[in-house]
Amino acid sequence: MTGPDAVTVLWGPVASGERRAAHTTLLRAAAELTGSPLHRIGFAHDPGGRPRLTGDAARLHVSVSHSPGARAVALARTPVGVDIETVRPLPALAMARRWLAPADADWVGRLPAADRVPAFYWLWTQKEAVGKARGHGLAHGGLTQPLPHPAHWPPPPAADTPPALCALPGTTGAACTVLPAGTGAHVLAVAALGAPGTPVDLRRCEA
């Protein structure tokens, strides 16, 4: 980590259908962060399905995300959520109108047609990350999370080095950011409960 309160995010490619790769990445990262051997760290799920670490890494909060061809994991000392999505064709405006807030759908609709799919994923990944950080997912607080819409699309790369979590509208108690993810084939977002400005230690991992 870059500091005691940083969020660590690792992401990278994975063979289609391979879900254990994310768990392996998570356990190795936890061993590095805690200085504990792998055999003293375990992986489990809460009754609701939320992933958690056991053993020497039990105090770390974690989140795991899978998408076709990619996976991402996040670790922090406060509740954290991560979401990675592989950009693929979808009816972006129709889905925004069905699932997102009217302000989000209006923003997607004002963009050129070619920009709507990545913009939809840009919104969706952040909302899912926030929902995971809160422990409820999209259905209970993620989809309704207001997000600031960039004045220009695509938004300029964040100037923060390392990236940092950004404040969200309203008193949400969460902060999030969209992270650089290669050539645009994936959209990656992370959120955590805590103060905006928390640094993000972003790393790419190989399959």
N, C-alpha and C positions, 0 to 999 in steps of 0.2 A: 504494500500500500504506500501511497505517497504521504500519509500522515495517519495519526490515530483515528481520525474520524472520516477517512476517505472511503469511497465505494470502489471496490474492485470489480471490473467487468472483463470477462474473457469471452471471445467469440471466434468462430471459425467454421470451415466446411466440415461436412459429415456425410457419410454414405447414406443414401436414401433408406429410410426405415430404421436406421441405427440410432436407438435412443440411449444406449448405455454410454456413448461417447460423452454426452453432457455430464453424466454422473461421474465419470472418470476425471473429467476436467475439473469438476467441482471439488472432488476429494483431494486432488493434487494441489489445487489452489489453497484449500483449507490447511493442508499440511504445511505449505510454504508460509502462510500467514501466521500460523500458530507455532511453527517450529516443532511440531509433533510428527512422529512417524505415521505413515499411512495406516498401519494396523491399529492405531489408537483412535481412528476417526471412522465413524459410521454414517450411513445415509438412511433416512426413514421418511415417512409421511405422517402428518397429522391426520386425525379422523376425516377432516374435510379435504384431504389430498394435498395440502400445502407441504412442499419439501422442507426437510430440516436435517441438520447435522447432529450427530450424537458423539459421545466420547469427549475427547479433548477440544473439539471445535463446537461444542453444544451452545456456546454463547454467541456464536456468529449467526446472523440472519442471512438467509440465502433465497435465491430465486432462480428458476430454470426455465428456458424457453426453447422450443423446437420449431423449425420450419423446414420445408423441403430443401435439403441440401445444406442446412446450416443449423448451428445451435449456439446458445449464449447462456452464461451463468453470471450471477452477481452475488457478491458477498459484502456484508457491511456489519457494523456494530449496532445499527438501528434497522427497523423493518425496511426491506428493499424489494423492488420489483423490476424485472427485466423482460423485454419482449423483442423478438427478432422476427421479421416477416420477409419472406422471399417475394420480391415484386413480380407479380404475374397478372395477366389480364383479368379484369373484373369490371362490372358495371358500376364504376365508382360513384357517379352522381346518384344513381338509384339506391345504392347501399348507404350513402351518406344521408339521404332523405329518410331512409327506413330506420337507421340505427343511431345516427348522431343528432346532436342538438340542431335546431333550425339555423343558428348562426354558423355552425360548421358546414352544414349543407349549402347554405348560401355562398359561403366562401369558396367551397369546391366548385360550385356552379359558375362562379365568375371567372374561373381560370380557363385557359384554352383547353380544349378536349384532350390534347396530348399530355397535359400536366396533371390531369385529375387523378389518375391511378396512383402515381407516387405521392401526391398530396393526401389522398385518402389514407394510404399507409402511414404517412407522417403523423396524421392525427391518431389513427387507430393504435399504433404502437405506444404512443405516449399514454393514451387512456388506459390501455391494458397494463402498462407498467405501473401507473398510479393505482389502479385497482388491485394489483398484486401486492404492492407495498402496504396498502390498507388491509389486506387480507380478505378481500371480498371479490376480487376479479372484476370483470366488465359489468356483470349483471347488477351489482350492488354498489354503485358509486363510480365505476370507471367510465361508463359511457356518458354520464352527466357532467364529468369534470370539464369546466371551461378551460380552453387553451387559447393563448394569444396567437392570432394569425399573422404570419409574416407579411410585411408590406410588399415584398417582392418575392416572386417564386422563380427558381428555387431560393431558399433562404441562404444568405452568405454563411460560409463556414464559421464556427465559433472561434473567437479570438483567444479563448482561454487555453493555456498550455500548462498543465493538463486541462481537459474539459471540466466544467463545474456544473452542478445542478442549478437550475434557474427557478425563480419564484413563479408560482402559478396564481392566476386571478382568484380573489376571494381568500377566505381563511381556511385553506384546505389542510394545512399542516404537512403538506408534501411538496417536494420540489422535483423537477425532472429535466431531462435534456435528451435530444436526439444526438447520437454519436456517429462519427465517421465510420462507414462500413464498406470499404472498398470502392468499387466502380459504380455503385448504384444498384447492384443486383439485390441488395438487401437494405432494409431499414431497421435500425437498432435504437431502442430507447431504454432509458433506465430512470427509475424514480426511487426516492427514499423519503421516509418520514424524518424530518429534521430541517435544519436551516439551509436556505439557499446559499450558494457559494461553496458547498461541500465539493471538494475535488473528486474527480473520477479517474481512477487508474485503469486505463483502457489497454487491453492487450489482445493481440491476435494469436490464436492457437491453431495448430495444424491438426489434421485428422489423425 
